Amino acid sequence: MKTLIKISGILLALLLVGPLFAQEEDEDAPAPWSRRGAWSPLNNSFSIGLFAAYHFKTTVEFNGKEAQDQARGREPSDTYFGLGVRFYPFLGGKLGVGIDMMLLDRGDFQEQWLADLDVLLRFSLIPELTVNGGIGWSQYLTVYDFGTDSHTEWGKVGVNVKVGAEYFLTRNFSVSGDFKWTTFKYDFSYEGALVEKFKFIYFTFQLGIHYWL
C-alpha cells in the first residue's frame, strides 16, 4: 500500500507540474519532419500496440502469509507479452483511457492472463516526446483447455499504477517505456469450496511499440 501511495503521488505531481514543462505550440515554427503546421503528439488520439514487460520484483502472499519477496533473475518466466489499445478523447488529448491484455504464463492445459483498464494522462515535453502516467483496474484470469472441458476462472479485481515516456519516431509510430506496479488477488476453489488464497504484487518495466491512427 505504501508503494501505491508513493506512485500515486508521482502521478499527482505529474498532473500538477506537467503544464509548466509542456511545449507551447507555435504555428509559425516548422513542425517535426520538415512539415509546417502545429503538429503535436497530443493531436494523436488512438493507438494500438504490442509490448513486452520484465518483472523486476514479484511478491506472492499465500493464505495471508508472504511466500516470496525477491528480486527476480533473468528467467523466461519473468517476462510477459501483450496487446494494448489507448484512446485520448478528453482535455485536448491529455486525458484518456487504455486497455492492456497481457499473457503472463502458458502451460499444457492453461493460460494465465492479466487485463488492465486505466485512466491515462500525458504531456508533451518536446514535439517528439511525451511523459505518461496511468492508474486503474487489473483483472486476472485463467483459461483452461482440456479438450472436452474448457472454461475460464476470473480473479478478484486488482489495481495498477504506471508512469513512463513515449517517443514518436514518426507521426504514426512511437516507442514507449513504462514502470508499472500491479497487485491482484486470486482465490482457488475446488468443487465450490475455497482451497487457497493468493495475492500477487508485480513491479515491472514495460517496453512497447505503437501505431497511431
Buried (B, 14 or more C-beta within 10 A) or exposed (E): EEEBEEBBEEBEEBBEEBEEEBEEBEEEEEBBEEEEEEBBBBBBBEBEBEBBBEBBBBBBBEEEEEEEEEEBEEEEEBBBEBBBBBBBEBEEBBBBBBBBEBEBEEEEEBBBBBBBBBBBBBBBBBBBBBBBBBBBBBBBBBBEEEEEEEEEBEBBEBBBBBBBBBBBEEBEBBBBBBBBBBBBBBEEEEEEEEEEBBBBBBBBBBBBEBEBE
